[in-house]
Amino acid sequence: MVKTSEQQQTDAARPESRRRFVAPAKRTAEVRRILAIILVLNLLVAVAKISFGLLSGSLAIAADGFHSVLDASGNVVALIGISIAARPPDRDHPYGHHRYETLASLAIAALMLLALFTLVQQALGRLQSGNSPEVSAASFVIMLVTLAVNLTVTIWERRAGKRLASSLLMADARHTTSDIYVSLSVIGALIVVALGYAWADAAITLVIAVAIAWGAWEIVRDATFVLSDAVAAEPEEIEAVARSVPGVQGTHNIRSRGGEGRTWVDLHIQVDPDMSVHMSHEIASVVAQRVEGLLGQPADVTVHVEPADEVHLSDERGHDPYNESGY
């Protein structure tokens, strides 16, 4: 069968291959598995630190242990959040429940701030009392072992968070990263206390509080970008991909937002006014495919087709998110 010129143009426009994405169900299952493993590790680390801290009288080690308890609590919150986020779209949530993953990351930040308040209270109380913790070789062993566990968890979780585009895993990784700073600070405090400076235990605890506050701020900042529909992809890159499709003569009104492993994009393209509806739809479908390939993760791309005339070929038409005064 001889193909028409429109069919040949459509075939030329179709990409030869598309990037493979992590299926939503597989992504959810993997995030759950990672969080469950980390939950068990955090509980083991917390028990070890709190037990030894109470026995030795070290406020810094005990505080570090309670921070690990909050890490475990954060894992539980994250598991609940990912379960809700995995629910399919329904009448009240036609875009799905993805934002619940972001909300869960904010809950982790709240737990970190609760730890911050508790640590500051304990540190100020220790400075007033002047009590000194007992420092032994076992203190250093406990801290070095738990430090190695936290370092391994952080690297693993951060890589998984980037690969799965999960702000929840990234938030939890930042929470665990604060544990690393905490553990290093505690080790430093133990050394200084062993040299005869009892105040170092409380002082280092205050430094720990600052590290926790910074980690919480980073989580809130990233969640704000998602919840406020900040730009998820550069419009210039989307325009270049759309214009690379044969038959597309112009683009405008390119918008994007996203988070939690999915991006939403909508744009207008202009095609030959005399082109058939079928052909223009085929071109729009190819544009959507290529934009999704550009983003490197599952995307919901909406392409609005317009005739390539003087009015529609303008760079700005209707609502322009990058120039509110334009029409």
N, C-alpha and C positions, 0 to 999 in steps of 0.2 A: 504494500500500500504506500502510495506517495504522500508524504506529509506536506501539509500546507505551510506557508511561510510563518504563520502564527505558531503552529505546532513546533517547527524547527527552532523558533525563537524561544519558546518555552523550554525545550530540551536543553538549549544552550544555557539557559538561566539556572537550571537545576544544579545544585552542588553535587559533586561526585561522591563526597563522603561527609558525614557529620560526626562531630565529636560525641563520644559516649558519655552519658551522664550517669550519676548514681541515682537509681530509681528511688522515688520517695519512700516506699515501704522498706527497701534495703537500708536507706539512710537512717530512717527512724530506728530500725532494729540495731544498727551498728552504734548509734549514739546511746541507746539504752544499755547495750552491752558494756560500752566503755564506762558509762556512769556507774553501773552496778559494780564493776571491778574496782573502780576508784573509791566507791563508798566503803567497801570492805577494807581496803588499804588504809583509808583515813581513820576508820574505827580502830584498827590495830595500832596505828601510830599514836592516836589520841590516848588510848589506854596505857601505852608504854610511857608517854610523857607525863601524863597526869599522875600515874602511880609513883613514878620516880620523883617527880617534883614535890609531891606531898610528903614522901618519905624523907627527902633530903632537905626540905624547907626552901627550895629554890622557887621563888615567885616567877622568874622568867621561864623556867622549864614548864611549870604548871600552867602558866598563861599561854605558852605555846601549845600545850596539850588541849586547852579549852578552845583555842583557835582551830585546832584540828577537828574538834567536835563540831564546830560551826561549819567546817568544810564538809563534814559528813551530812550535816543538816542541809547544806546547800545541794549536796548530791540528791538527797531525797526530794527537795523542791524541784530540782532539775528533772528528775524522773517523772514527777507528776506533770510538770510543764510540757515535756516532750510527748507524754501520753495524750494530753489535751490537744497539742499542736498537730498531732498525727490524724486527728479526726477529719473525715472528708467534708467538703463544702455542704452546707445545708441552707434552709430557707433564711435563717437569720445571719448566716455567715457565707454568702455566695462566693467569696474569695478564699474560703478555707479558714483554718484556725492557726495559721503560721505565726501570727503575732504573739500567741500565748508563750511561745518559746522565748521571745524577747522579754515578755513580762516576767517570766521565770528568772531570767538573768538579773532583772531589777530586784527580785526577791533575794537573790544571792548577795547583791550589793547591800541590801538592808541588813542582812545577817552580819556582813562584815562591819557595818557601822555599829551594830549592837556589840560586837566584840571590841571595837574601838572604845566605846564608852566604858565597858567593863575593865579593860586593861588600864585605861587612864586612872580610874578610881583606885585600882589595886596598886598602881605605881605610886600615886600620891600618898596612899596609906603607908606603903613601905618606906618612903622617904621620911615621913614623920616619925615612924617607929624606930628606924635605924637598925632593924634586924638584919642579920647576915645569913645567907644560905650556906649549906654545907657543900663543899666542892670536892669531888673525888674523881678517880679515873673512870668510874662507871658513868659519871655525868657526861663526860666527853664521848664515851662509847654510845650511849643512848642518843645523843644529839647527832653524832656523825652517821649512825645507821638510819635514823629518821630523815636526815638531810638527803642521804642517797636515794631513799624511797621517794621523797617529794620531788627531787630533781628528775628522776626517771618518769614519774607521773606527769610532770609539767611538760617535758619535751614530747612525750607520747600524745598527751591530750591536745597540745597546741597544734601539732601536725595533723591530728585527726580533725580538729576544728576547722583548719584551713581547707583540708581536702573535702570535708562535708559541708563547708560553708555554714557552720553552726555557731551563732553568737553565744549560744548556751555553753558549748564546750570551751569556746574562747574565754568566756567570763569565768568559768570554773577553773580554767588553766591560770588565769590571772590571780584568782583566789589562792590557788596552790603555789603560784610564784611568790605571793606575799609570805607564804609559809617558809620558803627558802630563805628570804631575807630575815625572817624572824629567827630561824634556826641559826643562821650565821651570826646574828646579833647576840643570841643567847650564848653561843660558844665564846664570842668575844667577851661577854659579860662574865662568864665563868673564869676566864683567864684573868681578867682585871680583879675580880673578887678574890681569887687565889693569891693575888699580889697584895691583898690587904685593904682593898677599897670596896667596902660593903655597899656603898651607894650605887655602884655600877649596875647592880641587878635591877633596881627600879629605873635608873636612867635609861638603860637599854630597852626596858619595857616601853618607855615613852617613844623611843625611836621606832620600835615595832608598831606602835599605834599610828605613827605617821605613814609607814609603809602600807598599812592596811587602808588608811584613808585614801592614799593615792590609787591603790588598786580598785577601790569602790568607785572613785571618780571616773576611772577609765571605763568601767562597766556602764555607768550611767551615761557617759558621753556617747558611747557606741550605740546604746539602746535608743538614745534620743535621736540619733541620725536615722534609725530605722522607723521609729514611731512618728517622726515628723515628715516622712516621705522625702528624705534628702535624695539628691541625684545618685542613681546607682550605676550609671554608665555615661561616658562622655558623649554628648550629642553629635560632636564632629565625627567620632568613630562610627556611630550608627548611621549617620548620613553617608559616609564613604561606602559602607557596606551596602546600603540600600541603592545607591547610585551605580554600584558595580553590576547590578542586575540589568541585563538587556531589557529595554522597554521603559525603564524609569527615567523620566526627563527632569524631575525635580523633587524636592522634599521640603517639608517644614513641620512645625508643631511637634518636634521630637521631645518626648518626655519619658522619664524612667524613675522607678522607685523599686525598693526591694529589701531583702533580708531573709535569713533563715533558709538559704538554699534555693530561693526562687526570686526572679526579677520580673517586674511588669514593665512593659514598654508599649507606648502607642505613638504612632507617627502617621503623617499624611504623605502619600506619594502621588505624583502626577504622571499620567500616561497619555498616549495618543487619544484625542477625543473620539475618533472614529473606531477605536478598538472595541471588539465585542466584550460583553460582560464576562463571558467564560475566560477569554484570554487575560483580561485585566485581573480577574480573580486568581488565575494561575501565577501571574507575576507577583501579586500580593503575597501569595503563599510562599513563593521562593524567597521574597524579601524577609518574611517572618522566619523562615528556616535559617537564613544566613545570619540574621541578627541574633538568633538563639545560639548559633555556633560561635559568634563573636563573644557572647557573654560567658561561655564556658560552664553554664549551669542551666537547669531547667528554667524556662522563661515563658511568660504569657505575653505574646507579642500581638498587638492589634494594629492592623494596617488599614487605613482609610484611603480609598482610591478616588482621585479627582481628575478631571480633564486637564491636559497641559495647555491651558490658554493663558492669556495675559494676567488675568486676575489670580488664578490658582498657582501660577509659577512664581509669585512673589515670595520672598523669604519669610514674610510674616503675614499671617492671616488668622483672624479670629483671636482666640486667647493664645498669646505667646508667653510662656512661663519665664522667658529670659528677657523680655522687654514688655512690661505691663502697659506701657503707653502706646504700643503698636496695635494696628488693626490691619 
